[in-house]
Structure formats: structure tokens, C-alpha cells
């Protein structure tokens, strides 16, 4: 007896025969079968679809089906179900036909003893299990073969696509891409290399790499190749190095070189990506000169300038040292800030210096009583801003001795005006520091301010409004100080995360300026200068007149200057393409009135962006 009864579906239209068969099974195999009886083929098919059966005993001639069509219908609809045909006459040919139609076996009514029927059902179930397992194994094998075939086809397609992409990328890249073998012989040479070095593809391929290296540097190159060939260290692999390159005409120029190593069939190959950094070097030199000039200006200012980090001075100009009675800035650098603050004001000063939660940069004006080196006291006015120094949080600002000016209200007001002027100089310091982190956009803010002021003048606004546009232009990108310098100067396309970081500069710029007391809405301009009339801009998606007029003017000026200027990831498009962009976006992307004024300024008034 089976541990679990066999669920048997009996399709028999003769109730008497059905009862006899059930009685015989109960007598000769007690408890082994649970029988469900139906009289029509349609009822049998419905039952199999609704319930689970282990086997089926099927008469062939029914009210709604006759002959082998009955067996065929069941086997076709439910091929996994063990089927035994029940026939009224012994017909070996008919039995074999039933098996061909999908039955496992057949029994003859009245001529098959009950034990034979039980045995036939058991055998039918076991054979069907083996048959189903074999079908599943064959199906799995066919599926695996199909998958392996598909994988192979996909691999071939990917390989072909990779080769095509590599060829497309290398031949369209602006950088030089050169491949050489382990002996330093050039194997591949893209169009960028031809432009950079002056050799055509046929002239370069097959030649040694020394063709591109100045004579004085060749011995070092050959020694390095020999070391690599003998399995030694790869000093240049995986790094970006700067060196000199040599053109076909013999001229030398500075290059930036990145080398990767790869192996095919046991053979080593090297691919170098080379960029001409002549312009970068010139900009770097110019920036260094500008930084020295600006440092000289700061050193000679009549206002004390300082940078504080971890509550200690890390920079102080000579005027700040003089205010507190020290002989030189060296005596101030390294001092705890609180040593220069009278005890009564230390708590308030510490609060003013505390970083503002949720704000990357915040400006704070305040006053305190200071302690000079000789112990005397003075009244100090401060305007400070949170910033970064050496990639770490810092406070940068100015201090002024306001002792005398504090005597009368008029003198105090005059002093605060000086303080505001000095603070704008400090903002200029922050702007220059930002430019030093991104040399490729040096001067961008000042040029945008000049274009914006010129557009404002053409629109008929007064000098005060124009000056506000000029200052707003200088500060509209101040929020970029939060963006890592490697992203600002990245030559390639930015990733989604990097682009989101760049977009954050508008909000950061607002955070920088929102607490400063300016006579113009500078913080709002910094926040909105990437908004667009049709709502496609960021960070708020403002539309139409919901965008501040100054920000609408700044948006146009920013696009004009940015498209005209060179960037590390693309050359400048030129003023005509920039004007075409404004003309195309007039009334949708850009304010129509502002766009018309900008077009008249450049096309009718012959205005040129200042250097």
C-alpha cells in the first residue's frame, strides 16, 4: 500500500462498469486509490484542469467523444498525466494506437483481472515519471545549448561592437591615443596623434616611440623600456605624468601622458593618452602671477585680513598684526583667536565663529573688544565668512580698528560703509580663491558681470542697477567653492552624481550671500541664474516673471560668456554660436526683452566681451 493514496480519475460513461472497477480496486488494493468518476470527456478535462491527479483510466467511447480521439484529446491537453485506456474489446492494434496517441497502456474490460489493472496503473505512473523526467532533462539540455549558443553569439556581437566603439572613440578623440608593443614600436596611431605630432598614420606606425621624445630624454625612456621587458617595475603605468613631446618639425611642447598596459595572447601592449598642456601651463603661469599680485594687494591693505582654522590663525596680513600690536604676522599665525578677544566678549565671539548648521558658507558681521599684545583694549569690527582652506573648513574675513570711529554715530556709519567696502574685497578674495581652484574659468565671473551691466545699460537702467549687475556677476558662481577641484577641471563628460554636485553651486551661492547686507539682491541672483523662462532650469524650476529680472539678465550673460570661452572638455564655440543660442531660446529659455537687448548689444553696438 502506498504511503499516499493515488488520485485516480476514472472516465467511464457506464455507471455499472465504473462501480465494478471501483469495487475491484478497493478489494485488491485497499486504500491505495482515491477514485473520482466522470462520464463525459468535457467533464474529465475540466476536472484535470481544476485538480491534481496521479493517473487517469479512460474509456474510449463516450457521449461526447469516440475512439482514439478521446485518448488524443486527453494526451494533447495534459501530456504529463499518466493515461491508461479502458476498452471493451481486446484489440492489439487499437491498443498500440492508443499508446501512439499518448497513453501509457491499455486494459480490456472484463478480461483484465483487478490485480493486472492495479499493476498496469502503477507501471503507467512510473513510466510517465521516467518519461517526464527524460523530457525535462532534454528540455534543460536544449535550453542550455540555446543559452550557450546565444551567449556565444552575444559575445561575438559585443566583441565586434567593442572593436567598432574603440575605433570610433580613438579616431574621434581630440587627445592623441597611441598603442605600442613591448619593444616600444608604434602599432596604432589615431587622428588626434596625427594632429598633435604632425606625423600621418603611415609615417608613425612601425616607428619607435623615440620618434616623439626629445633627444635629451630618450636614454631614460629606453632604460625604462628595458626594465619593463625584463619584468621590472612599471613606474609610469596607471599614473598621469607631465613631460616634453617632440613634433615632426622638431619643436618641443609640454604634454600630459597616461599609460595603460594590456596583454593579448601573452604579448604585452601599451596604450598612451597624450594631451597638449601648453595652454594649461600658460594659464598656470598667468594665474601664479595674478595670485602674487593679489597677495601683494592683500599684504598692503589698510584692513586686517585673516584666515582661521581650528580656532587658530593660519594667515594674517601685516595690518592685522599692527592692529593688535604685534611686530609681524608671524607672531599672530598659530595663536588661539580668543587670546585677542577680551574675556567679556569671548562667548559671543565663539558663537559668531561657530559653523552654521545646514549652511556650507555663511557670512557674519559682528564687533568685539580686542586685546592688544601690550594688554590694552581696542574696539574691533569683523566681517567673516565660512569657506575652505587647504580643503578643510575655515573662516576668512577682515578686522578693522573701530575705536575712534565708534565715538559718534556719524563716524560709526562711515566706518560701517568702509567695513562693507572691505568685505566686498574679502568676497573678491573668495572669488580669486575659487578661480585658483578652477584655472580654466579664470575671469569668467568678472566677464559675466561686465556683459550683464552692459545689457542693463542698454535696457535703460541707472548706474546703481548696473553696478548691482556687475557685482552679482562677480559673485553668481561663488557657490562653486563647494565643488571638488577635480570635477571643475575634469576634461571629460561628468557623471550624473558629478553633475548633481555642480548643480548644487546655485544653492550654495545663495547660502554664501543671503546673510550679507548688500544694496542688491545678490543672493537671489546666485540662486536663480540657472532658472529658465519655460521652467526647465534649476534649482527651483521657476517660470517667467517668477524669476528675478536681474537673474534673467545674468542667465543670458552667463551663457554668452561660457559658450564663447574655452573649457577643458571643449573649445570655445565663439560669439556667433552663443548669440544663435540666445536667439533660438528667445521667449522660451531666455527672457525675450533681455535676449533682444543682448543681440542688439553685440550685433548693432559692436560690443566685445572684455578680456
Secondary structure, 3 states (H helix, E strand, C coil): CCCCCEEEEEECCCHHHHHHHHHHHHHHCCCCEEEEEECCHHHHHHHHHHCCCCEEEEECCECCECCHHHHHHHHHHCCCCEEEEEECCCCHHHHHHHHHCCCCEEEECCCCCHHHHHHHHHHHHHHHHHHHHHHHHHHHHHHHHHHHHHHHHHHHHHHHHHHHHHHHHHHHCCCEEEEEECCCEEEEECHHHHHHHCCCHHHHCCCEHHHHCCHHHHHHHHHHHHHHHCCCCCCCECCEEEEEEECCCCCEEEEEEEEEEEEECCEEEEEEEEEECHHHHHHHHHHHHHHHHHHHHHHCCCCEEEEEECCEEEEECHHHHHHCCCCCHHHHCCCEHHHHECHHHHHHHHHHHCCCCCCCCCEEEEEEEEECCCCCEEEEEEEEEEEEECCEEEEEEEEEECCCHHHCHHHHHHHHHHHHHHHHHHHHHHHHHHHHHCHHHCCHHHHHHHHHHHHHHHCCCCHHHHHHHHHHHHHCCHHHHHCCHHHHCCCCCCCHHHHHHHHCHHHHHHHHHCCCCCCCCHHHHHHHCCCCCCCCCCCCCCCHHHCCHHHHHHHHHHHHHHHHCCECCECCCCHHHHHHHHHHCECCCECHHHHHHHHHHHHCCCCCCCC
